[in-house]
Amino acid sequence: MNRDRFEGNWKQFSGAVKEQWGRLTDDLQREFAGRHDQLAGRMQERHGISKEESERQLRDFLDRNRKWDLSNM
């Protein structure tokens, strides 16, 4: 397992914790940030790309698709 895949797996885990904490504290911003982290982590793990590259690709996708809703994940 290369380092990028491991870091992607860790990012998914920490994103899930962040999302759950956002739900418990009723903090929508933190909840959505957790979902964002999970998605970036999945991309990083699956494709074996760097953290910066997965964040850039996700940011580009979300910029192109502004009406896309992260709450349906």
PyMOL Python script that loads the backbone (N, CA, C, O; Angstrom):
from pymol import cmd

cmd.read_pdbstr("""\
ATOM      1  N   MET A   1       0.866  -1.174   0.000  1.00  0.00           N
ATOM      2  CA  MET A   1       0.000   0.000   0.000  1.00  0.00           C
ATOM      3  C   MET A   1       0.909   1.233   0.000  1.00  0.00           C
ATOM      4  O   MET A   1       1.752   1.387   0.884  1.00  0.00           O
ATOM      5  N   ASN A   2       0.736   2.098  -0.985  1.00  0.00           N
ATOM      6  CA  ASN A   2       1.605   3.259  -1.002  1.00  0.00           C
ATOM      7  C   ASN A   2       1.093   4.337  -0.036  1.00  0.00           C
ATOM      8  O   ASN A   2      -0.032   4.270   0.458  1.00  0.00           O
ATOM      9  N   ARG A   3       1.929   5.304   0.209  1.00  0.00           N
ATOM     10  CA  ARG A   3       1.649   6.327   1.206  1.00  0.00           C
ATOM     11  C   ARG A   3       0.384   7.145   0.883  1.00  0.00           C
ATOM     12  O   ARG A   3      -0.391   7.470   1.783  1.00  0.00           O
ATOM     13  N   ASP A   4       0.180   7.474  -0.404  1.00  0.00           N
ATOM     14  CA  ASP A   4      -1.004   8.261  -0.781  1.00  0.00           C
ATOM     15  C   ASP A   4      -2.289   7.508  -0.491  1.00  0.00           C
ATOM     16  O   ASP A   4      -3.273   8.108  -0.060  1.00  0.00           O
ATOM     17  N   ARG A   5      -2.296   6.222  -0.719  1.00  0.00           N
ATOM     18  CA  ARG A   5      -3.496   5.420  -0.434  1.00  0.00           C
ATOM     19  C   ARG A   5      -3.759   5.349   1.074  1.00  0.00           C
ATOM     20  O   ARG A   5      -4.903   5.449   1.518  1.00  0.00           O
ATOM     21  N   PHE A   6      -2.697   5.178   1.845  1.00  0.00           N
ATOM     22  CA  PHE A   6      -2.846   5.159   3.296  1.00  0.00           C
ATOM     23  C   PHE A   6      -3.369   6.501   3.806  1.00  0.00           C
ATOM     24  O   PHE A   6      -4.275   6.538   4.638  1.00  0.00           O
ATOM     25  N   GLU A   7      -2.801   7.602   3.311  1.00  0.00           N
ATOM     26  CA  GLU A   7      -3.251   8.925   3.736  1.00  0.00           C
ATOM     27  C   GLU A   7      -4.701   9.170   3.329  1.00  0.00           C
ATOM     28  O   GLU A   7      -5.447   9.819   4.062  1.00  0.00           O
ATOM     29  N   GLY A   8      -5.107   8.653   2.162  1.00  0.00           N
ATOM     30  CA  GLY A   8      -6.494   8.776   1.739  1.00  0.00           C
ATOM     31  C   GLY A   8      -7.430   8.032   2.669  1.00  0.00           C
ATOM     32  O   GLY A   8      -8.515   8.518   2.992  1.00  0.00           O
ATOM     33  N   ASN A   9      -7.011   6.859   3.097  1.00  0.00           N
ATOM     34  CA  ASN A   9      -7.810   6.086   4.040  1.00  0.00           C
ATOM     35  C   ASN A   9      -7.943   6.818   5.370  1.00  0.00           C
ATOM     36  O   ASN A   9      -9.021   6.857   5.962  1.00  0.00           O
ATOM     37  N   TRP A  10      -6.844   7.395   5.831  1.00  0.00           N
ATOM     38  CA  TRP A  10      -6.867   8.155   7.076  1.00  0.00           C
ATOM     39  C   TRP A  10      -7.766   9.392   6.938  1.00  0.00           C
ATOM     40  O   TRP A  10      -8.491   9.733   7.874  1.00  0.00           O
ATOM     41  N   LYS A  11      -7.726  10.062   5.787  1.00  0.00           N
ATOM     42  CA  LYS A  11      -8.543  11.249   5.572  1.00  0.00           C
ATOM     43  C   LYS A  11     -10.033  10.887   5.594  1.00  0.00           C
ATOM     44  O   LYS A  11     -10.858  11.660   6.081  1.00  0.00           O
ATOM     45  N   GLN A  12     -10.367   9.718   5.067  1.00  0.00           N
ATOM     46  CA  GLN A  12     -11.755   9.272   5.123  1.00  0.00           C
ATOM     47  C   GLN A  12     -12.200   9.076   6.570  1.00  0.00           C
ATOM     48  O   GLN A  12     -13.289   9.497   6.961  1.00  0.00           O
ATOM     49  N   PHE A  13     -11.345   8.435   7.353  1.00  0.00           N
ATOM     50  CA  PHE A  13     -11.676   8.199   8.750  1.00  0.00           C
ATOM     51  C   PHE A  13     -11.844   9.514   9.513  1.00  0.00           C
ATOM     52  O   PHE A  13     -12.829   9.704  10.227  1.00  0.00           O
ATOM     53  N   SER A  14     -10.881  10.415   9.356  1.00  0.00           N
ATOM     54  CA  SER A  14     -10.971  11.685  10.086  1.00  0.00           C
ATOM     55  C   SER A  14     -12.152  12.517   9.593  1.00  0.00           C
ATOM     56  O   SER A  14     -12.755  13.255  10.373  1.00  0.00           O
ATOM     57  N   GLY A  15     -12.488  12.407   8.307  1.00  0.00           N
ATOM     58  CA  GLY A  15     -13.665  13.104   7.786  1.00  0.00           C
ATOM     59  C   GLY A  15     -14.951  12.566   8.387  1.00  0.00           C
ATOM     60  O   GLY A  15     -15.877  13.327   8.671  1.00  0.00           O
ATOM     61  N   ALA A  16     -15.009  11.254   8.582  1.00  0.00           N
ATOM     62  CA  ALA A  16     -16.200  10.652   9.199  1.00  0.00           C
ATOM     63  C   ALA A  16     -16.349  11.120  10.643  1.00  0.00           C
ATOM     64  O   ALA A  16     -17.459  11.384  11.104  1.00  0.00           O
ATOM     65  N   VAL A  17     -15.224  11.222  11.358  1.00  0.00           N
ATOM     66  CA  VAL A  17     -15.265  11.711  12.732  1.00  0.00           C
ATOM     67  C   VAL A  17     -15.715  13.174  12.749  1.00  0.00           C
ATOM     68  O   VAL A  17     -16.537  13.567  13.577  1.00  0.00           O
ATOM     69  N   LYS A  18     -15.180  13.963  11.841  1.00  0.00           N
ATOM     70  CA  LYS A  18     -15.547  15.379  11.768  1.00  0.00           C
ATOM     71  C   LYS A  18     -17.033  15.537  11.427  1.00  0.00           C
ATOM     72  O   LYS A  18     -17.720  16.383  12.000  1.00  0.00           O
ATOM     73  N   GLU A  19     -17.520  14.719  10.493  1.00  0.00           N
ATOM     74  CA  GLU A  19     -18.933  14.775  10.124  1.00  0.00           C
ATOM     75  C   GLU A  19     -19.817  14.416  11.318  1.00  0.00           C
ATOM     76  O   GLU A  19     -20.808  15.095  11.586  1.00  0.00           O
ATOM     77  N   GLN A  20     -19.462  13.358  12.026  1.00  0.00           N
ATOM     78  CA  GLN A  20     -20.255  12.940  13.182  1.00  0.00           C
ATOM     79  C   GLN A  20     -20.248  14.016  14.264  1.00  0.00           C
ATOM     80  O   GLN A  20     -21.278  14.287  14.881  1.00  0.00           O
ATOM     81  N   TRP A  21     -19.096  14.625  14.492  1.00  0.00           N
ATOM     82  CA  TRP A  21     -19.016  15.692  15.494  1.00  0.00           C
ATOM     83  C   TRP A  21     -19.896  16.875  15.077  1.00  0.00           C
ATOM     84  O   TRP A  21     -20.544  17.494  15.920  1.00  0.00           O
ATOM     85  N   GLY A  22     -19.916  17.184  13.796  1.00  0.00           N
ATOM     86  CA  GLY A  22     -20.790  18.250  13.305  1.00  0.00           C
ATOM     87  C   GLY A  22     -22.252  17.949  13.544  1.00  0.00           C
ATOM     88  O   GLY A  22     -23.032  18.844  13.868  1.00  0.00           O
ATOM     89  N   ARG A  23     -22.632  16.670  13.383  1.00  0.00           N
ATOM     90  CA  ARG A  23     -24.016  16.274  13.655  1.00  0.00           C
ATOM     91  C   ARG A  23     -24.342  16.411  15.142  1.00  0.00           C
ATOM     92  O   ARG A  23     -25.403  16.917  15.507  1.00  0.00           O
ATOM     93  N   LEU A  24     -23.422  15.958  15.995  1.00  0.00           N
ATOM     94  CA  LEU A  24     -23.663  16.006  17.433  1.00  0.00           C
ATOM     95  C   LEU A  24     -23.775  17.431  17.957  1.00  0.00           C
ATOM     96  O   LEU A  24     -24.571  17.711  18.854  1.00  0.00           O
ATOM     97  N   THR A  25     -22.971  18.332  17.391  1.00  0.00           N
ATOM     98  CA  THR A  25     -22.972  19.723  17.857  1.00  0.00           C
ATOM     99  C   THR A  25     -23.880  20.607  17.022  1.00  0.00           C
ATOM    100  O   THR A  25     -23.948  21.815  17.247  1.00  0.00           O
ATOM    101  N   ASP A  26     -24.575  20.019  16.062  1.00  0.00           N
ATOM    102  CA  ASP A  26     -25.477  20.747  15.175  1.00  0.00           C
ATOM    103  C   ASP A  26     -24.725  21.854  14.426  1.00  0.00           C
ATOM    104  O   ASP A  26     -25.214  22.976  14.295  1.00  0.00           O
ATOM    105  N   ASP A  27     -23.532  21.516  13.942  1.00  0.00           N
ATOM    106  CA  ASP A  27     -22.680  22.443  13.203  1.00  0.00           C
ATOM    107  C   ASP A  27     -22.628  21.978  11.746  1.00  0.00           C
ATOM    108  O   ASP A  27     -21.824  21.113  11.395  1.00  0.00           O
ATOM    109  N   LEU A  28     -23.484  22.552  10.902  1.00  0.00           N
ATOM    110  CA  LEU A  28     -23.572  22.119   9.509  1.00  0.00           C
ATOM    111  C   LEU A  28     -22.270  22.326   8.754  1.00  0.00           C
ATOM    112  O   LEU A  28     -21.902  21.508   7.910  1.00  0.00           O
ATOM    113  N   GLN A  29     -21.578  23.404   9.048  1.00  0.00           N
ATOM    114  CA  GLN A  29     -20.331  23.678   8.349  1.00  0.00           C
ATOM    115  C   GLN A  29     -19.296  22.578   8.612  1.00  0.00           C
ATOM    116  O   GLN A  29     -18.614  22.133   7.688  1.00  0.00           O
ATOM    117  N   ARG A  30     -19.181  22.147   9.850  1.00  0.00           N
ATOM    118  CA  ARG A  30     -18.238  21.079  10.191  1.00  0.00           C
ATOM    119  C   ARG A  30     -18.693  19.748   9.587  1.00  0.00           C
ATOM    120  O   ARG A  30     -17.871  18.947   9.143  1.00  0.00           O
ATOM    121  N   GLU A  31     -20.004  19.521   9.576  1.00  0.00           N
ATOM    122  CA  GLU A  31     -20.534  18.289   9.003  1.00  0.00           C
ATOM    123  C   GLU A  31     -20.202  18.199   7.513  1.00  0.00           C
ATOM    124  O   GLU A  31     -19.758  17.154   7.038  1.00  0.00           O
ATOM    125  N   PHE A  32     -20.415  19.281   6.782  1.00  0.00           N
ATOM    126  CA  PHE A  32     -20.113  19.283   5.352  1.00  0.00           C
ATOM    127  C   PHE A  32     -18.610  19.229   5.099  1.00  0.00           C
ATOM    128  O   PHE A  32     -18.170  18.634   4.115  1.00  0.00           O
ATOM    129  N   ALA A  33     -17.825  19.840   5.968  1.00  0.00           N
ATOM    130  CA  ALA A  33     -16.369  19.756   5.831  1.00  0.00           C
ATOM    131  C   ALA A  33     -15.915  18.303   5.991  1.00  0.00           C
ATOM    132  O   ALA A  33     -14.988  17.862   5.311  1.00  0.00           O
ATOM    133  N   GLY A  34     -16.560  17.570   6.880  1.00  0.00           N
ATOM    134  CA  GLY A  34     -16.243  16.160   7.054  1.00  0.00           C
ATOM    135  C   GLY A  34     -16.576  15.347   5.820  1.00  0.00           C
ATOM    136  O   GLY A  34     -15.824  14.450   5.437  1.00  0.00           O
ATOM    137  N   ARG A  35     -17.703  15.658   5.196  1.00  0.00           N
ATOM    138  CA  ARG A  35     -18.076  14.950   3.966  1.00  0.00           C
ATOM    139  C   ARG A  35     -17.091  15.270   2.850  1.00  0.00           C
ATOM    140  O   ARG A  35     -16.724  14.397   2.063  1.00  0.00           O
ATOM    141  N   HIS A  36     -16.668  16.528   2.788  1.00  0.00           N
ATOM    142  CA  HIS A  36     -15.679  16.950   1.793  1.00  0.00           C
ATOM    143  C   HIS A  36     -14.381  16.169   1.997  1.00  0.00           C
ATOM    144  O   HIS A  36     -13.793  15.673   1.036  1.00  0.00           O
ATOM    145  N   ASP A  37     -13.942  16.063   3.240  1.00  0.00           N
ATOM    146  CA  ASP A  37     -12.710  15.331   3.541  1.00  0.00           C
ATOM    147  C   ASP A  37     -12.844  13.852   3.167  1.00  0.00           C
ATOM    148  O   ASP A  37     -11.898  13.258   2.650  1.00  0.00           O
ATOM    149  N   GLN A  38     -13.993  13.266   3.422  1.00  0.00           N
ATOM    150  CA  GLN A  38     -14.197  11.857   3.088  1.00  0.00           C
ATOM    151  C   GLN A  38     -14.111  11.635   1.582  1.00  0.00           C
ATOM    152  O   GLN A  38     -13.499  10.672   1.121  1.00  0.00           O
ATOM    153  N   LEU A  39     -14.725  12.526   0.829  1.00  0.00           N
ATOM    154  CA  LEU A  39     -14.705  12.384  -0.624  1.00  0.00           C
ATOM    155  C   LEU A  39     -13.295  12.564  -1.176  1.00  0.00           C
ATOM    156  O   LEU A  39     -12.867  11.808  -2.049  1.00  0.00           O
ATOM    157  N   ALA A  40     -12.577  13.557  -0.672  1.00  0.00           N
ATOM    158  CA  ALA A  40     -11.192  13.761  -1.112  1.00  0.00           C
ATOM    159  C   ALA A  40     -10.338  12.552  -0.730  1.00  0.00           C
ATOM    160  O   ALA A  40      -9.465  12.144  -1.497  1.00  0.00           O
ATOM    161  N   GLY A  41     -10.581  11.985   0.436  1.00  0.00           N
ATOM    162  CA  GLY A  41      -9.844  10.801   0.866  1.00  0.00           C
ATOM    163  C   GLY A  41     -10.130   9.590  -0.004  1.00  0.00           C
ATOM    164  O   GLY A  41      -9.227   8.810  -0.306  1.00  0.00           O
ATOM    165  N   ARG A  42     -11.383   9.432  -0.408  1.00  0.00           N
ATOM    166  CA  ARG A  42     -11.728   8.318  -1.298  1.00  0.00           C
ATOM    167  C   ARG A  42     -11.011   8.451  -2.634  1.00  0.00           C
ATOM    168  O   ARG A  42     -10.485   7.477  -3.172  1.00  0.00           O
ATOM    169  N   MET A  43     -10.998   9.682  -3.163  1.00  0.00           N
ATOM    170  CA  MET A  43     -10.299   9.912  -4.428  1.00  0.00           C
ATOM    171  C   MET A  43      -8.810   9.611  -4.274  1.00  0.00           C
ATOM    172  O   MET A  43      -8.209   8.974  -5.139  1.00  0.00           O
ATOM    173  N   GLN A  44      -8.232  10.059  -3.200  1.00  0.00           N
ATOM    174  CA  GLN A  44      -6.808   9.864  -2.948  1.00  0.00           C
ATOM    175  C   GLN A  44      -6.478   8.383  -2.817  1.00  0.00           C
ATOM    176  O   GLN A  44      -5.486   7.906  -3.369  1.00  0.00           O
ATOM    177  N   GLU A  45      -7.315   7.666  -2.084  1.00  0.00           N
ATOM    178  CA  GLU A  45      -7.070   6.240  -1.873  1.00  0.00           C
ATOM    179  C   GLU A  45      -7.243   5.444  -3.163  1.00  0.00           C
ATOM    180  O   GLU A  45      -6.398   4.617  -3.508  1.00  0.00           O
ATOM    181  N   ARG A  46      -8.323   5.692  -3.864  1.00  0.00           N
ATOM    182  CA  ARG A  46      -8.625   4.908  -5.058  1.00  0.00           C
ATOM    183  C   ARG A  46      -7.634   5.126  -6.186  1.00  0.00           C
ATOM    184  O   ARG A  46      -7.231   4.180  -6.863  1.00  0.00           O
ATOM    185  N   HIS A  47      -7.244   6.376  -6.385  1.00  0.00           N
ATOM    186  CA  HIS A  47      -6.393   6.700  -7.527  1.00  0.00           C
ATOM    187  C   HIS A  47      -4.921   6.793  -7.165  1.00  0.00           C
ATOM    188  O   HIS A  47      -4.072   6.904  -8.050  1.00  0.00           O
ATOM    189  N   GLY A  48      -4.608   6.748  -5.878  1.00  0.00           N
ATOM    190  CA  GLY A  48      -3.218   6.807  -5.456  1.00  0.00           C
ATOM    191  C   GLY A  48      -2.559   8.132  -5.778  1.00  0.00           C
ATOM    192  O   GLY A  48      -1.371   8.178  -6.097  1.00  0.00           O
ATOM    193  N   ILE A  49      -3.332   9.224  -5.693  1.00  0.00           N
ATOM    194  CA  ILE A  49      -2.796  10.552  -5.994  1.00  0.00           C
ATOM    195  C   ILE A  49      -2.506  11.290  -4.693  1.00  0.00           C
ATOM    196  O   ILE A  49      -2.938  10.868  -3.621  1.00  0.00           O
ATOM    197  N   SER A  50      -1.780  12.380  -4.794  1.00  0.00           N
ATOM    198  CA  SER A  50      -1.399  13.126  -3.597  1.00  0.00           C
ATOM    199  C   SER A  50      -2.601  13.861  -3.007  1.00  0.00           C
ATOM    200  O   SER A  50      -3.624  14.047  -3.666  1.00  0.00           O
ATOM    201  N   LYS A  51      -2.451  14.269  -1.764  1.00  0.00           N
ATOM    202  CA  LYS A  51      -3.500  15.006  -1.056  1.00  0.00           C
ATOM    203  C   LYS A  51      -3.831  16.294  -1.805  1.00  0.00           C
ATOM    204  O   LYS A  51      -5.000  16.630  -1.993  1.00  0.00           O
ATOM    205  N   GLU A  52      -2.804  17.000  -2.223  1.00  0.00           N
ATOM    206  CA  GLU A  52      -3.008  18.267  -2.926  1.00  0.00           C
ATOM    207  C   GLU A  52      -3.751  18.062  -4.238  1.00  0.00           C
ATOM    208  O   GLU A  52      -4.631  18.847  -4.593  1.00  0.00           O
ATOM    209  N   GLU A  53      -3.390  16.996  -4.958  1.00  0.00           N
ATOM    210  CA  GLU A  53      -4.040  16.721  -6.238  1.00  0.00           C
ATOM    211  C   GLU A  53      -5.505  16.335  -6.040  1.00  0.00           C
ATOM    212  O   GLU A  53      -6.365  16.771  -6.806  1.00  0.00           O
ATOM    213  N   SER A  54      -5.797  15.531  -5.033  1.00  0.00           N
ATOM    214  CA  SER A  54      -7.198  15.148  -4.803  1.00  0.00           C
ATOM    215  C   SER A  54      -8.025  16.367  -4.382  1.00  0.00           C
ATOM    216  O   SER A  54      -9.173  16.513  -4.802  1.00  0.00           O
ATOM    217  N   GLU A  55      -7.452  17.228  -3.566  1.00  0.00           N
ATOM    218  CA  GLU A  55      -8.164  18.455  -3.163  1.00  0.00           C
ATOM    219  C   GLU A  55      -8.399  19.366  -4.371  1.00  0.00           C
ATOM    220  O   GLU A  55      -9.469  19.958  -4.510  1.00  0.00           O
ATOM    221  N   ARG A  56      -7.393  19.472  -5.241  1.00  0.00           N
ATOM    222  CA  ARG A  56      -7.525  20.321  -6.424  1.00  0.00           C
ATOM    223  C   ARG A  56      -8.609  19.781  -7.351  1.00  0.00           C
ATOM    224  O   ARG A  56      -9.441  20.543  -7.843  1.00  0.00           O
ATOM    225  N   GLN A  57      -8.603  18.469  -7.590  1.00  0.00           N
ATOM    226  CA  GLN A  57      -9.609  17.871  -8.461  1.00  0.00           C
ATOM    227  C   GLN A  57     -11.014  18.029  -7.883  1.00  0.00           C
ATOM    228  O   GLN A  57     -11.954  18.330  -8.619  1.00  0.00           O
ATOM    229  N   LEU A  58     -11.164  17.832  -6.584  1.00  0.00           N
ATOM    230  CA  LEU A  58     -12.468  17.988  -5.948  1.00  0.00           C
ATOM    231  C   LEU A  58     -12.935  19.439  -6.011  1.00  0.00           C
ATOM    232  O   LEU A  58     -14.098  19.707  -6.310  1.00  0.00           O
ATOM    233  N   ARG A  59     -12.029  20.373  -5.729  1.00  0.00           N
ATOM    234  CA  ARG A  59     -12.376  21.795  -5.800  1.00  0.00           C
ATOM    235  C   ARG A  59     -12.792  22.188  -7.219  1.00  0.00           C
ATOM    236  O   ARG A  59     -13.765  22.921  -7.398  1.00  0.00           O
ATOM    237  N   ASP A  60     -12.062  21.704  -8.226  1.00  0.00           N
ATOM    238  CA  ASP A  60     -12.423  21.988  -9.616  1.00  0.00           C
ATOM    239  C   ASP A  60     -13.797  21.425  -9.955  1.00  0.00           C
ATOM    240  O   ASP A  60     -14.605  22.085 -10.607  1.00  0.00           O
ATOM    241  N   PHE A  61     -14.056  20.189  -9.502  1.00  0.00           N
ATOM    242  CA  PHE A  61     -15.356  19.569  -9.762  1.00  0.00           C
ATOM    243  C   PHE A  61     -16.482  20.377  -9.120  1.00  0.00           C
ATOM    244  O   PHE A  61     -17.497  20.653  -9.760  1.00  0.00           O
ATOM    245  N   LEU A  62     -16.302  20.753  -7.864  1.00  0.00           N
ATOM    246  CA  LEU A  62     -17.353  21.496  -7.162  1.00  0.00           C
ATOM    247  C   LEU A  62     -17.554  22.885  -7.762  1.00  0.00           C
ATOM    248  O   LEU A  62     -18.674  23.394  -7.778  1.00  0.00           O
ATOM    249  N   ASP A  63     -16.485  23.498  -8.252  1.00  0.00           N
ATOM    250  CA  ASP A  63     -16.617  24.799  -8.915  1.00  0.00           C
ATOM    251  C   ASP A  63     -17.415  24.675 -10.209  1.00  0.00           C
ATOM    252  O   ASP A  63     -18.222  25.547 -10.532  1.00  0.00           O
ATOM    253  N   ARG A  64     -17.191  23.596 -10.943  1.00  0.00           N
ATOM    254  CA  ARG A  64     -17.918  23.395 -12.204  1.00  0.00           C
ATOM    255  C   ARG A  64     -19.365  22.992 -11.970  1.00  0.00           C
ATOM    256  O   ARG A  64     -20.216  23.238 -12.825  1.00  0.00           O
ATOM    257  N   ASN A  65     -19.658  22.382 -10.840  1.00  0.00           N
ATOM    258  CA  ASN A  65     -20.992  21.845 -10.553  1.00  0.00           C
ATOM    259  C   ASN A  65     -21.522  22.447  -9.256  1.00  0.00           C
ATOM    260  O   ASN A  65     -21.714  21.731  -8.273  1.00  0.00           O
ATOM    261  N   ARG A  66     -21.751  23.714  -9.248  1.00  0.00           N
ATOM    262  CA  ARG A  66     -22.148  24.422  -8.027  1.00  0.00           C
ATOM    263  C   ARG A  66     -23.466  23.929  -7.440  1.00  0.00           C
ATOM    264  O   ARG A  66     -23.685  24.072  -6.237  1.00  0.00           O
ATOM    265  N   LYS A  67     -24.338  23.361  -8.241  1.00  0.00           N
ATOM    266  CA  LYS A  67     -25.628  22.907  -7.730  1.00  0.00           C
ATOM    267  C   LYS A  67     -25.554  21.500  -7.159  1.00  0.00           C
ATOM    268  O   LYS A  67     -26.548  20.992  -6.642  1.00  0.00           O
ATOM    269  N   TRP A  68     -24.394  20.863  -7.246  1.00  0.00           N
ATOM    270  CA  TRP A  68     -24.220  19.510  -6.723  1.00  0.00           C
ATOM    271  C   TRP A  68     -24.280  19.571  -5.214  1.00  0.00           C
ATOM    272  O   TRP A  68     -23.657  20.441  -4.605  1.00  0.00           O
ATOM    273  N   ASP A  69     -25.014  18.667  -4.601  1.00  0.00           N
ATOM    274  CA  ASP A  69     -25.292  18.708  -3.168  1.00  0.00           C
ATOM    275  C   ASP A  69     -24.530  17.594  -2.454  1.00  0.00           C
ATOM    276  O   ASP A  69     -24.767  16.415  -2.716  1.00  0.00           O
ATOM    277  N   LEU A  70     -23.602  17.966  -1.541  1.00  0.00           N
ATOM    278  CA  LEU A  70     -22.822  16.991  -0.785  1.00  0.00           C
ATOM    279  C   LEU A  70     -23.656  16.240   0.235  1.00  0.00           C
ATOM    280  O   LEU A  70     -23.216  15.206   0.739  1.00  0.00           O
ATOM    281  N   SER A  71     -24.846  16.728   0.554  1.00  0.00           N
ATOM    282  CA  SER A  71     -25.638  16.081   1.598  1.00  0.00           C
ATOM    283  C   SER A  71     -26.236  14.753   1.132  1.00  0.00           C
ATOM    284  O   SER A  71     -26.782  14.011   1.950  1.00  0.00           O
ATOM    285  N   ASN A  72     -26.147  14.439  -0.149  1.00  0.00           N
ATOM    286  CA  ASN A  72     -26.702  13.188  -0.660  1.00  0.00           C
ATOM    287  C   ASN A  72     -25.696  12.059  -0.693  1.00  0.00           C
ATOM    288  O   ASN A  72     -25.975  11.013  -1.279  1.00  0.00           O
ATOM    289  N   MET A  73     -24.540  12.233  -0.085  1.00  0.00           N
ATOM    290  CA  MET A  73     -23.501  11.198  -0.094  1.00  0.00           C
ATOM    291  C   MET A  73     -23.883  10.063   0.803  1.00  0.00           C
ATOM    292  O   MET A  73     -23.134   9.095   0.928  1.00  0.00           O
TER     293      MET A  73
END
""", "prot")
cmd.dss("prot")
cmd.show_as("cartoon", "prot")
cmd.util.cbc("prot")
cmd.orient("prot")
